[in-house]
């Protein structure tokens, strides 16, 4: 299929997944508004409907808590086809939400949307800026206990079952979560999804949060899972700087945001794994490193962080596959090329990594990654993720964020429509 036809198909997917002010990732498997999925959908919409792009961000921020958190799921309407739904989370919010957050890419993508059309976006940006700032302040107050960004649930990372979380997950007791029925395995091949033991532990962490009334101090201090996340740290570092740029555009002070960014960068040595020669996830309860290179480490360039020793290791990981950046090192025993975040390549993550390459003047790497992502989509369609070895399409089909990054980055038409 030629790229013009793929452009139109991508637009049709975004329109088809539009539920009136918000976009679901894909019908059936993910029937609600997901946080970072929604930010990418906005980026995609901005290539052909900038008003709809800003509406997506506004709707996402409508679920913000009083403390500034923007939840990872907004349950605008109940759907029995998804588990765990709003009743399981028990946050008592209107609209109903989950009790954790997700990677704060919204500021970075809002900056891209705004800079492509400042005249249309200025008033919309001015309206959402205080909410984005409050969310960033929440990250600083509640998810940076040792300086770098941490997560209190694997789902908070957006990279649910990647090997990065194995050290923390092994210490979570999932034996008493009770009976439940998963819905995800009825939508896609169960071999591509996290296993039951993983889900038991996910629910145990969720139940702890619900039982303490989603008290963030208690969750960070006593919760069963707390891990420093390089990917989240790099995403937040970039987001602070991008939101600071938007502050300057609006005539606001950028001092607070730039201070937070400087503090994050200064704390990076705490997640440098000498044995791995790379930044690595770390269990903050035990100090144990994950010890596996994954796509999260590649986001260092996205945050303008370079290290020659790290670069050699990461490029070697990339060279072990045919298509894109794998979510886990193929040389590691944990590598599974089609099981969710334990090996597949994700076009959406590739787009962020390529953004980092371009920002650092590494155009050859950025173009290589774009070509490999284009090859996957041309051959397999707009799927959630792909086998990085042979390109097999995996997960949900007609996926919003894959369609979005095609329009905004991967397509030969991107930026020239």
N, C-alpha and C positions, 0 to 999 in steps of 0.2 A: 504494500500500500504506500502511495506517495505521501510526502509530508503534508501537503495541503489537505488531503483526505483525513489524515491523522489529526491535524489541527481541528477540523470540524468535528471529528469524533470526540476529541477531548472536550470541546465546548459542550457537546451534547451530554457527555457524562456529568459535567458540573451542573448543567441545567437539570438533568434527570435526578441528581442527588440533592437538589435544592428543595428544602422543606418549608420555604417561605421565611427568609431571613437568616437561616442557617443551613449548613450543608452536612449531610451524613457522609461518613467515609465511603460506605457502600451499602446497598440495600440488603437487609437480612442480617448479615454478620455483625454490622455496627450501625444500629438504627438511631443513634443519638448524635449530639454535637460533641465531638472530641476536640480538646484544646489545640494541640499543635496541628492536627489535621485541618482545623478550621482556619488557622493562620495561613497555611499553604493554599487552601481553597481560595482565600481572599486574594492571594498573589496571582493565582490563575485567573480568577474573575477579572482582575485589574487589566488584563490584556485585551478584554473586549467589553467590560461593563464596570467601570470604576465606581459607580454609585453602589452597585451590588457588592463590590469588594469591601467598601467601608461599612456597609450594613453588616456584613459577616463579622467584622471585628467588633462592631458595636454590640451585636447579639451575644458574642462570646463574653464580652465584658459585663453584660447584664447579669451574669451569674456570680459576679465578684462578691466575696464575703466582706464583712465589715472590717476584718483585719487586713484586707488587701489581697488575699489569695484568690486566684482565678482557678477554679476546679478543673480537673482533667476531663470530666464528663458533665454536660448539662442535659438533664432528662426532661426535655420540653414536653414530652407526652409518653406515657407508659407503653412499653412494648414487651409482651410476655416472651418474645423470641430471643431476649437477651438476658444473660445472667453474668454477674450480679446486678440486679436492677436497683431502683431507688429505695425500695423497702429494705434491702439488705444493707445498704450504706447507712440509712437512718440518720441523715444529717439534719433533717427538719428544715430544709431550705425551700424557698419559693423563688424561682423554679427549683425543683429538686436537683441536687448535684451529688457528685462523689465527694469524698473528704480529703483528697490529695490533689496535687497540681500536676503539671507537665512542663516539658522544656519551653522556656519563655522566648520562643522565636518571634512572637508577635511584634515586638518593637523593631526588630531587624527587617521584617517583611513589610511592616507599616512604613518604614523609611523608604523602602523600594517603591511601594505603591505611591507614596506622597511625591517622591522626586520625579516619578514619571509624569505626574500631572499636578504640580503644586497649586495651580489656580483652583481646580476642583476640590482638592483635598485639604486646603488650609483650615477651613472651618471645622471639617470633620476631625482633623488631627487635633485641633485645639480642644475639642470636646472630649476626646478619648485620652489625651495626654495625661491628665491627673490620675486616671485609673491605671494606666500603664505604669506610671511612677509609683503608685501605691503597691502594685504587684511586685515591682522590683524591690521596694522597701521590705515587703513581706519575705522575699527570698533572703535578703540580707539579715533580717531579724530571726527567721525561723529555719533556715536551711544552710547556714554557713557557720556551724558551731565551732569549727576548727580553722576557719578562714576560707577554705575551698567549699564549693557547693556539694551538699549531700542529699541523699534521697532516703525517705522513710518507708518506701514500698517500691519493689521493682517496676510496678506500673507507672510510678511517678517519673521514671526515667524515659518513658516512651519506648524503651528497648527491653520489653518485659522479661524475657527468659534468657538473655545473653549470658555467657559464661562469667562475665564481670561480677555477677551477683552470687555466684556459687559459694564463696566463703561465708557470706552473710546468711544465705538461705539454708545452709546446712545446720545452722543453729536455731532455726525457727521450728517449733513444735507444731505440726499440722495434724496431730492425731486426734484432736478433740473438736474439730470444726463441725461435726454433725453431717447428716446426709444432705446432699444437694444434687441438682441435675444441671450439668453444663449444657449450653446451647451452641457454643462455637463449633463443636465437632459435628454438629448436624448441618453446618453450612459449608465446611471445607474438610478436606482429607485430614483425619485425626493425626496422621503421622507428621503433619506439618505444624501441629499446634503443641503448646506446652503439655507435659504429662500430668497425670493426676496428682502425683506427689508435689509437683510445683503448685498446682491449683489449691491443694490443701493448705500449703504454706501461705499462698496469697491471701486466702480467706482468713487464716489465723491472724495475719497482720491487720487485715481490714477489721476483724472483730475486736482487736485491741483498741483501734482508733475509735470505733463506735462505742465501746464500753467506757472509754474515758471522755466521751462527749466531744471528740475531736479537739481535745486540748493540745495545742501544738507543743507547749513546753513539756508536757507529760510524754507525748509521743517521741520527741527527740531524746529526752532523758531516759525513759524506761522502756520504750517500744522494742519489739523483738528484732527489728531490722534497722540498721543505720549504716549506710556506706557512702564514702566520698566517691563522687562520680566525675571523672575527667571530662566526659562529654557535656554534662550539665554545667560544669565549671566553664568550659570554653564557650558554650552557648550563652551563658549568663554574662560572661566577660564581654563578648561581642555585643550582646543586647544592651548592656549598660552604656557602651560607647555609642551605639546607634541611637539610643534614646537621648543621650546627651547631645548628639548632633541635632535631633529634632527639637530639643529644648532651646538650643541656640537659634534655630530657625524661627521659633515662636517668641524669641526675646526673653526666654526664661534662663535662670541660672543652671549651669551644667556642673557646678562644683560638687554637689553631693554624689551624683552619678559617676563622675570621673574619679572621685575618691573611692567609691565602692569598687570600681574597675581596678584601680591601683592596688587595693587590698587583696583582691582575688589573684592578681598576677604575682604579688609578693608571696602568696601562700602556696604557689605551685610546687615548690620543692618538697612539700609534705606528701605529694602524690607521685613523686619521681621514683620509679623502681629501678635501682641500679642493676639488678640482675636481668631485668627485661630491657634496659636502656630505653625506657619510654615512660610516659605518664600512664598510670594504672589505677584502676578502681581499688579502694582500700576499705576494709571493714573497720569502722570506727569503734566497734566494741572490743575487737581483739588486736587490731593493728595489722592483720593479715592482708597482703596484696592478692589480687585475683591471679596475676601471673599469666594472663592471656592477652595478646594484642587483638584489638578489634577495631571496628569502624569508629568508635568513639574517640580513640587516640588520634585519628586522622583529622579530627576537628581542631587540633592545635593550630593549623594554618588558618582556619576560619576565625580564630581569635588572635591572629598575628603573632603566634608563638612559634619560634623556630629553634631547632637544635640539630646540628649535623649528625650526631650519633643516633638520635631518634629517627631522623629522615632515612637513614640507611635501613633501619629495621622495618619501617613502615612501607617503604617502596618494595622491599623484599616480599612482604606479605601480599601486596597488590600484584606482584609479578607471578604469584602462585596460582592465580585464577585468570579466566579469560574475560570476564565481564564485571566491571565495576569494583567497588571496594567491598570485600566480604565483611560480614558483621562479626566474624571470628577468624582467627588465623587458621588456614587449612592444615598447617603443620601440627596443630594442637590436637590432643586426643578428644577434646570436647566438640570438635568441628562436625557439624551436621548440615550439609549444603541446602537442605530444604526445610529444616525445622525452625520456623519463625526466626528469632534473632540469634540462633546458634551457628550461623554460617551464611545464610543468604545475603545477596546484595539488594539494597533498597534504593530505588531511583531517587527517593526524596532525600535520603542522607547523602547520596552522591551529589545532589544539587548544592547542598551546603558545603561539602568538601571542595567542590569545584569553585564555589564562591570564594572560599578561602584561598585556593590556588591563585585565582585571578587577582585577588586583592594583594597578594604578595608578589605579583609580577611573574608568576609561574604559568604562563599561558600554555605551554606545551602540555603540562600535566592536566590543566583544566580542559583542554581540547580533547586529550585522550579519554578522560573520564566522560565527557559529553558524548563522544563517538561510541563508547562502549555501552552507555545507557540508551542511546538512540537505537543501537542494534538490538538490544533486548526488547524494547517497545515495538519496534518495527516487526520483529519476528513473533512476539508473544502477546502483544496487546497491552492494555492498561491495567495490569495486575498489581497486586499489593507489593510483591517482591519476587525475586528470581533466584534460581540456582546459579551461583557465580561460575560454576565449572562448565555447564553445558547450556545455560540460558533457559532452562525450563521455567515456565511461568507458574507461580505459586500463590497461595492465599486467595484473598477476595478478588473478584474481577470488577471491571468498570470502577476502578478505585479513584476517588476524588483527588487525592494528593499526587498520584502518578499522572493523572490528566493535567493537574495544575502545573507541575514542574515541567511537563512537556511544553505547555504553552508559554511559560515564563522563562524557560532556560534551555531545554533540550532541543526543541524543534528548530530546524533551519530558519523558520520565520520568527523565532523569538526575538523580541525587541525591535522588530522591523515591520510589525503589522500596521 
